[in-house]
Amino acid sequence: MSSLYYRPICSIDPSRPSGALSLAGGWVWFSQVEVLSRTAPPQIIPAADLPEEVKIRLTVPRAPLAGLDLTRPNLMGILNVTPDSFSDGGLFDTPEAALARAQMMVSEGADILDIGGESTRPGADYIAPEVEITRTAPVIAAIRAGSTVPISIDTRKAPVAAAALAAGADLVNDVYAFCHDPELAAVTAQSGAPVCLMHAQGDPEVMQEHPEYENVLLDVYDFLAARIAVAEAAGIARTRILVDPGIGFGKSQDHNLALLHRISLFHALGCGVLLGVSRKGFIGRIGQAPAPRDRAPGSIAVALAAVAQGVQVLRVHDIKETKQALALWQAVSGEGGQHDA
């Protein structure tokens, strides 16, 4: 029998019907579910008809993670201390510039900072762990010395994560979900830190060369389910895991849009969901903004659409602008809770 996949059809309408279920203990509710299969057309069923295990995964409140309250939207500020990242490469690759940028994002309302020392943009070159450590660990230590803001290390390498955690990082953000360096699972588990597991197809050097999927939504879901199992086997509880569908990482524009259209499916994994679309290429193509710095409006539009599907963490460059947009979206939608970072 083919596996079935259950996607909550989300709403934030104040006129919530009796019997509707809260999604992951957050701001979104659902009373219907789209049932997906690789062998049959989608079907819509009442939420009451969900298998009990699926219902629990979809509704159980997500536990706090790395200082983040996952019952509301959170903003993860991007800080690339690299010379070649696609949007901000070379802007913050000195410790002084990086620290100043970190302080600015915290003042603007960032809930967590994501520090990266290796560009994973399409076509980027591999960076040795020693170089990546030199770029990231001192910046993390400097931020931690002056602030209690949660810090994430964006890396796929165990030695880099170990150095970052020792310097004060709180979360490991692995864009290859323990596939690039299996030792990273043990490092993360032993530290007690939570992790974000992201889907990517291919290494950065080649990942945008003709990416192919049988069914991108279900293929990414199955990959993340398998990587969660690897993390749990290493000793990382599901409550310490975020998942990220990896927009733009080995995916065409159509793949990206298919994932975004049904991103609420990933809540059925029982983890918080993180989304990183800020300033990415497909936003520039659809929004006619060739320069990454001009893509904030399109990035915010996609972010708000994701929040409407219950996504708990938005990884963004433009903290102040996204926070303002989120506050207004919440006010006019009647969602109620305010983003009070």
QUIVEN-V228573 format. One record per residue. N is the residue number from 0. SS is DSSP state (alpha for helix, beta for strand, coil for the rest). OMEGA is omega in whole degrees, -180 to 180 (* if undefined). D_LAST is the distance of its C-alpha to the last C-alpha in Angstrom with 1 decimal. Layout:
n=N ss=SS omega=OMEGA d_last=D_LAST
n=N ss=SS omega=OMEGA d_last=D_LAST
This chain:
n=0 ss=coil omega=-179 d_last=46.4
n=1 ss=coil omega=178 d_last=43.6
n=2 ss=coil omega=176 d_last=40.0
n=3 ss=beta omega=-179 d_last=37.9
n=4 ss=beta omega=-172 d_last=34.2
n=5 ss=beta omega=-179 d_last=32.0
n=6 ss=beta omega=177 d_last=29.4
n=7 ss=beta omega=176 d_last=27.6
n=8 ss=beta omega=-164 d_last=27.9
n=9 ss=beta omega=175 d_last=24.5
n=10 ss=beta omega=171 d_last=23.8
n=11 ss=coil omega=-180 d_last=21.1
n=12 ss=coil omega=-180 d_last=23.9
n=13 ss=coil omega=180 d_last=23.6
n=14 ss=coil omega=-177 d_last=27.3
n=15 ss=coil omega=-178 d_last=26.8
n=16 ss=coil omega=176 d_last=30.3
n=17 ss=coil omega=179 d_last=31.6
n=18 ss=coil omega=177 d_last=31.4
n=19 ss=coil omega=-177 d_last=28.5
n=20 ss=beta omega=175 d_last=26.4
n=21 ss=beta omega=-179 d_last=22.6
n=22 ss=coil omega=175 d_last=21.6
n=23 ss=coil omega=179 d_last=20.2
n=24 ss=coil omega=-174 d_last=18.8
n=25 ss=coil omega=-169 d_last=16.3
n=26 ss=coil omega=-175 d_last=16.3
n=27 ss=coil omega=174 d_last=19.5
n=28 ss=beta omega=176 d_last=23.0
n=29 ss=beta omega=176 d_last=26.4
n=30 ss=beta omega=177 d_last=30.0
n=31 ss=beta omega=-178 d_last=31.8
n=32 ss=beta omega=173 d_last=31.8
n=33 ss=beta omega=179 d_last=33.5
n=34 ss=beta omega=-177 d_last=35.8
n=35 ss=beta omega=179 d_last=36.4
n=36 ss=beta omega=176 d_last=39.3
n=37 ss=coil omega=-173 d_last=41.1
n=38 ss=coil omega=-176 d_last=44.4
n=39 ss=coil omega=178 d_last=43.8
n=40 ss=coil omega=177 d_last=42.1
n=41 ss=coil omega=175 d_last=38.7
n=42 ss=beta omega=175 d_last=39.0
n=43 ss=beta omega=178 d_last=36.8
n=44 ss=beta omega=173 d_last=36.9
n=45 ss=beta omega=178 d_last=35.4
n=46 ss=alpha omega=180 d_last=32.5
n=47 ss=alpha omega=-178 d_last=34.8
n=48 ss=alpha omega=179 d_last=37.1
n=49 ss=coil omega=168 d_last=34.8
n=50 ss=coil omega=-172 d_last=36.2
n=51 ss=alpha omega=-179 d_last=34.6
n=52 ss=alpha omega=179 d_last=33.2
n=53 ss=alpha omega=179 d_last=31.5
n=54 ss=alpha omega=179 d_last=30.2
n=55 ss=alpha omega=-179 d_last=28.6
n=56 ss=alpha omega=-178 d_last=27.0
n=57 ss=alpha omega=-171 d_last=25.5
n=58 ss=alpha omega=-176 d_last=24.3
n=59 ss=coil omega=179 d_last=23.4
n=60 ss=coil omega=178 d_last=19.7
n=61 ss=coil omega=-178 d_last=18.3
n=62 ss=coil omega=173 d_last=17.7
n=63 ss=coil omega=-174 d_last=14.7
n=64 ss=beta omega=-180 d_last=15.3
n=65 ss=coil omega=179 d_last=14.5
n=66 ss=coil omega=-178 d_last=11.6
n=67 ss=beta omega=175 d_last=10.2
n=68 ss=coil omega=-174 d_last=10.2
n=69 ss=coil omega=171 d_last=12.7
n=70 ss=coil omega=175 d_last=13.1
n=71 ss=coil omega=178 d_last=10.4
n=72 ss=coil omega=179 d_last=10.0
n=73 ss=beta omega=179 d_last=8.3
n=74 ss=beta omega=176 d_last=8.9
n=75 ss=beta omega=-179 d_last=11.5
n=76 ss=beta omega=-178 d_last=12.6
n=77 ss=beta omega=176 d_last=16.4
n=78 ss=beta omega=180 d_last=18.4
n=79 ss=beta omega=179 d_last=22.1
n=80 ss=coil omega=-174 d_last=24.3
n=81 ss=coil omega=175 d_last=27.4
n=82 ss=coil omega=-167 d_last=30.1
n=83 ss=coil omega=175 d_last=30.4
n=84 ss=coil omega=-167 d_last=27.2
n=85 ss=coil omega=-174 d_last=27.8
n=86 ss=coil omega=-174 d_last=25.1
n=87 ss=coil omega=179 d_last=24.2
n=88 ss=coil omega=178 d_last=27.1
n=89 ss=coil omega=-179 d_last=28.4
n=90 ss=coil omega=-173 d_last=25.6
n=91 ss=coil omega=-175 d_last=23.9
n=92 ss=coil omega=166 d_last=26.7
n=93 ss=coil omega=-179 d_last=27.3
n=94 ss=alpha omega=-178 d_last=25.4
n=95 ss=alpha omega=180 d_last=24.8
n=96 ss=alpha omega=180 d_last=23.5
n=97 ss=alpha omega=-179 d_last=21.3
n=98 ss=alpha omega=178 d_last=19.7
n=99 ss=alpha omega=179 d_last=19.2
n=100 ss=alpha omega=178 d_last=17.5
n=101 ss=alpha omega=180 d_last=15.2
n=102 ss=alpha omega=179 d_last=14.3
n=103 ss=alpha omega=-179 d_last=13.8
n=104 ss=alpha omega=176 d_last=11.5
n=105 ss=alpha omega=180 d_last=9.2
n=106 ss=alpha omega=180 d_last=9.6
n=107 ss=alpha omega=175 d_last=8.9
n=108 ss=coil omega=177 d_last=5.4
n=109 ss=coil omega=178 d_last=7.2
n=110 ss=coil omega=-180 d_last=6.4
n=111 ss=beta omega=177 d_last=10.2
n=112 ss=beta omega=180 d_last=13.1
n=113 ss=beta omega=-174 d_last=16.4
n=114 ss=beta omega=-180 d_last=19.4
n=115 ss=beta omega=180 d_last=22.7
n=116 ss=coil omega=177 d_last=26.1
n=117 ss=coil omega=177 d_last=28.3
n=118 ss=coil omega=174 d_last=28.2
n=119 ss=coil omega=175 d_last=28.7
n=120 ss=coil omega=177 d_last=29.3
n=121 ss=coil omega=179 d_last=32.6
n=122 ss=coil omega=-177 d_last=35.5
n=123 ss=coil omega=179 d_last=33.7
n=124 ss=coil omega=175 d_last=35.9
n=125 ss=coil omega=178 d_last=35.4
n=126 ss=coil omega=179 d_last=34.2
n=127 ss=coil omega=-180 d_last=35.7
n=128 ss=alpha omega=-178 d_last=33.4
n=129 ss=alpha omega=178 d_last=34.5
n=130 ss=alpha omega=-179 d_last=33.3
n=131 ss=alpha omega=178 d_last=30.0
n=132 ss=alpha omega=180 d_last=29.5
n=133 ss=alpha omega=180 d_last=30.5
n=134 ss=alpha omega=-168 d_last=27.9
n=135 ss=alpha omega=-172 d_last=24.9
n=136 ss=alpha omega=179 d_last=25.5
n=137 ss=alpha omega=179 d_last=25.8
n=138 ss=alpha omega=179 d_last=22.5
n=139 ss=alpha omega=179 d_last=20.7
n=140 ss=alpha omega=180 d_last=22.5
n=141 ss=alpha omega=178 d_last=21.6
n=142 ss=alpha omega=-177 d_last=17.9
n=143 ss=alpha omega=-180 d_last=18.1
n=144 ss=alpha omega=-176 d_last=20.3
n=145 ss=alpha omega=-175 d_last=17.8
n=146 ss=coil omega=175 d_last=14.4
n=147 ss=coil omega=-179 d_last=13.2
n=148 ss=coil omega=175 d_last=10.8
n=149 ss=beta omega=-178 d_last=12.3
n=150 ss=beta omega=176 d_last=15.0
n=151 ss=beta omega=173 d_last=17.2
n=152 ss=beta omega=-180 d_last=20.8
n=153 ss=beta omega=-177 d_last=22.1
n=154 ss=coil omega=175 d_last=25.7
n=155 ss=coil omega=-172 d_last=28.7
n=156 ss=coil omega=-178 d_last=30.7
n=157 ss=alpha omega=-179 d_last=31.0
n=158 ss=alpha omega=179 d_last=31.8
n=159 ss=alpha omega=178 d_last=28.8
n=160 ss=alpha omega=-180 d_last=26.5
n=161 ss=alpha omega=179 d_last=28.3
n=162 ss=alpha omega=-180 d_last=28.0
n=163 ss=alpha omega=179 d_last=24.3
n=164 ss=alpha omega=177 d_last=23.7
n=165 ss=alpha omega=180 d_last=26.0
n=166 ss=alpha omega=176 d_last=24.1
n=167 ss=coil omega=178 d_last=20.8
n=168 ss=coil omega=-175 d_last=19.4
n=169 ss=coil omega=-173 d_last=17.8
n=170 ss=beta omega=176 d_last=18.6
n=171 ss=beta omega=180 d_last=21.6
n=172 ss=beta omega=-174 d_last=21.3
n=173 ss=beta omega=-178 d_last=25.0
n=174 ss=coil omega=176 d_last=25.9
n=175 ss=coil omega=168 d_last=29.3
n=176 ss=coil omega=178 d_last=28.4
n=177 ss=coil omega=177 d_last=30.8
n=178 ss=coil omega=-178 d_last=33.6
n=179 ss=coil omega=-179 d_last=34.0
n=180 ss=coil omega=-178 d_last=34.1
n=181 ss=coil omega=180 d_last=34.7
n=182 ss=alpha omega=-179 d_last=34.3
n=183 ss=alpha omega=178 d_last=30.6
n=184 ss=alpha omega=-180 d_last=30.5
n=185 ss=alpha omega=178 d_last=32.2
n=186 ss=alpha omega=-179 d_last=30.1
n=187 ss=alpha omega=-179 d_last=26.9
n=188 ss=alpha omega=-178 d_last=28.5
n=189 ss=alpha omega=-180 d_last=29.9
n=190 ss=alpha omega=-175 d_last=26.7
n=191 ss=coil omega=-178 d_last=24.9
n=192 ss=coil omega=171 d_last=22.0
n=193 ss=beta omega=-176 d_last=20.7
n=194 ss=beta omega=167 d_last=21.7
n=195 ss=beta omega=179 d_last=21.1
n=196 ss=beta omega=-177 d_last=24.5
n=197 ss=beta omega=174 d_last=25.1
n=198 ss=coil omega=172 d_last=28.3
n=199 ss=coil omega=176 d_last=30.4
n=200 ss=coil omega=179 d_last=34.0
n=201 ss=coil omega=177 d_last=36.0
n=202 ss=coil omega=-178 d_last=35.2
n=203 ss=coil omega=-177 d_last=33.5
n=204 ss=coil omega=-171 d_last=36.9
n=205 ss=coil omega=-167 d_last=38.3
n=206 ss=coil omega=180 d_last=35.6
n=207 ss=coil omega=177 d_last=35.9
n=208 ss=coil omega=176 d_last=39.7
n=209 ss=coil omega=176 d_last=40.5
n=210 ss=coil omega=-178 d_last=38.0
n=211 ss=coil omega=178 d_last=39.5
n=212 ss=coil omega=170 d_last=38.5
n=213 ss=coil omega=176 d_last=40.5
n=214 ss=coil omega=-169 d_last=37.5
n=215 ss=alpha omega=-178 d_last=34.3
n=216 ss=alpha omega=-177 d_last=32.0
n=217 ss=alpha omega=176 d_last=34.1
n=218 ss=alpha omega=179 d_last=34.9
n=219 ss=alpha omega=178 d_last=31.3
n=220 ss=alpha omega=-178 d_last=30.6
n=221 ss=alpha omega=177 d_last=33.6
n=222 ss=alpha omega=-178 d_last=32.7
n=223 ss=alpha omega=176 d_last=29.3
n=224 ss=alpha omega=179 d_last=30.9
n=225 ss=alpha omega=-180 d_last=33.5
n=226 ss=alpha omega=173 d_last=31.0
n=227 ss=alpha omega=179 d_last=29.1
n=228 ss=alpha omega=177 d_last=32.5
n=229 ss=alpha omega=180 d_last=33.1
n=230 ss=alpha omega=180 d_last=29.8
n=231 ss=alpha omega=178 d_last=30.7
n=232 ss=alpha omega=178 d_last=34.2
n=233 ss=alpha omega=179 d_last=32.9
n=234 ss=coil omega=179 d_last=31.1
n=235 ss=coil omega=-177 d_last=27.5
n=236 ss=coil omega=179 d_last=26.6
n=237 ss=alpha omega=179 d_last=25.3
n=238 ss=alpha omega=179 d_last=22.2
n=239 ss=alpha omega=-175 d_last=21.4
n=240 ss=beta omega=164 d_last=21.8
n=241 ss=beta omega=175 d_last=19.9
n=242 ss=beta omega=-178 d_last=22.2
n=243 ss=beta omega=-178 d_last=22.2
n=244 ss=coil omega=172 d_last=25.2
n=245 ss=coil omega=179 d_last=25.5
n=246 ss=coil omega=178 d_last=25.7
n=247 ss=coil omega=-179 d_last=28.2
n=248 ss=coil omega=-177 d_last=29.5
n=249 ss=coil omega=-178 d_last=33.1
n=250 ss=coil omega=175 d_last=32.7
n=251 ss=coil omega=177 d_last=34.2
n=252 ss=alpha omega=179 d_last=32.5
n=253 ss=alpha omega=177 d_last=34.0
n=254 ss=alpha omega=180 d_last=32.7
n=255 ss=alpha omega=-177 d_last=29.1
n=256 ss=alpha omega=177 d_last=29.5
n=257 ss=alpha omega=178 d_last=31.0
n=258 ss=alpha omega=-178 d_last=28.1
n=259 ss=alpha omega=-179 d_last=25.5
n=260 ss=alpha omega=-176 d_last=27.7
n=261 ss=coil omega=-175 d_last=27.7
n=262 ss=alpha omega=179 d_last=24.6
n=263 ss=alpha omega=176 d_last=24.1
n=264 ss=alpha omega=-172 d_last=27.1
n=265 ss=alpha omega=174 d_last=25.2
n=266 ss=alpha omega=-180 d_last=23.5
n=267 ss=alpha omega=174 d_last=27.1
n=268 ss=alpha omega=178 d_last=26.8
n=269 ss=coil omega=-180 d_last=24.7
n=270 ss=coil omega=168 d_last=21.8
n=271 ss=beta omega=-177 d_last=18.3
n=272 ss=beta omega=176 d_last=18.8
n=273 ss=beta omega=178 d_last=17.4
n=274 ss=beta omega=176 d_last=18.5
n=275 ss=beta omega=178 d_last=19.3
n=276 ss=coil omega=-169 d_last=21.1
n=277 ss=coil omega=174 d_last=19.7
n=278 ss=coil omega=-175 d_last=22.7
n=279 ss=coil omega=-170 d_last=25.2
n=280 ss=alpha omega=-178 d_last=28.9
n=281 ss=alpha omega=176 d_last=29.3
n=282 ss=alpha omega=177 d_last=26.7
n=283 ss=alpha omega=-179 d_last=28.9
n=284 ss=alpha omega=-179 d_last=32.0
n=285 ss=alpha omega=-176 d_last=31.0
n=286 ss=alpha omega=179 d_last=29.2
n=287 ss=coil omega=179 d_last=32.0
n=288 ss=coil omega=-177 d_last=29.8
n=289 ss=coil omega=-178 d_last=31.7
n=290 ss=coil omega=-180 d_last=29.5
n=291 ss=alpha omega=-177 d_last=26.2
n=292 ss=alpha omega=-179 d_last=24.4
n=293 ss=alpha omega=-173 d_last=25.4
n=294 ss=coil omega=-180 d_last=23.8
n=295 ss=alpha omega=-179 d_last=20.3
n=296 ss=alpha omega=179 d_last=21.3
n=297 ss=alpha omega=178 d_last=22.9
n=298 ss=alpha omega=-179 d_last=20.1
n=299 ss=alpha omega=179 d_last=17.7
n=300 ss=alpha omega=179 d_last=20.4
n=301 ss=alpha omega=180 d_last=20.9
n=302 ss=alpha omega=-179 d_last=17.2
n=303 ss=alpha omega=176 d_last=17.1
n=304 ss=alpha omega=178 d_last=20.4
n=305 ss=alpha omega=178 d_last=19.1
n=306 ss=alpha omega=177 d_last=16.2
n=307 ss=coil omega=174 d_last=19.0
n=308 ss=coil omega=171 d_last=20.7
n=309 ss=coil omega=179 d_last=18.0
n=310 ss=coil omega=-170 d_last=16.8
n=311 ss=coil omega=-177 d_last=13.7
n=312 ss=beta omega=178 d_last=12.9
n=313 ss=beta omega=179 d_last=13.5
n=314 ss=beta omega=-169 d_last=15.0
n=315 ss=beta omega=171 d_last=15.0
n=316 ss=coil omega=-169 d_last=16.4
n=317 ss=coil omega=-175 d_last=14.9
n=318 ss=alpha omega=-174 d_last=11.2
n=319 ss=alpha omega=-178 d_last=11.3
n=320 ss=alpha omega=-180 d_last=13.8
n=321 ss=alpha omega=179 d_last=12.4
n=322 ss=alpha omega=178 d_last=9.1
n=323 ss=alpha omega=180 d_last=11.6
n=324 ss=alpha omega=-180 d_last=13.9
n=325 ss=alpha omega=179 d_last=11.7
n=326 ss=alpha omega=180 d_last=11.0
n=327 ss=alpha omega=177 d_last=14.7
n=328 ss=alpha omega=179 d_last=15.8
n=329 ss=alpha omega=-177 d_last=14.2
n=330 ss=alpha omega=-175 d_last=15.8
n=331 ss=alpha omega=-179 d_last=19.2
n=332 ss=alpha omega=-178 d_last=19.4
n=333 ss=coil omega=-177 d_last=19.1
n=334 ss=coil omega=171 d_last=16.6
n=335 ss=coil omega=-177 d_last=15.2
n=336 ss=coil omega=180 d_last=11.8
n=337 ss=coil omega=174 d_last=9.0
n=338 ss=coil omega=-166 d_last=5.9
n=339 ss=coil omega=179 d_last=3.8
n=340 ss=coil omega=* d_last=0.0
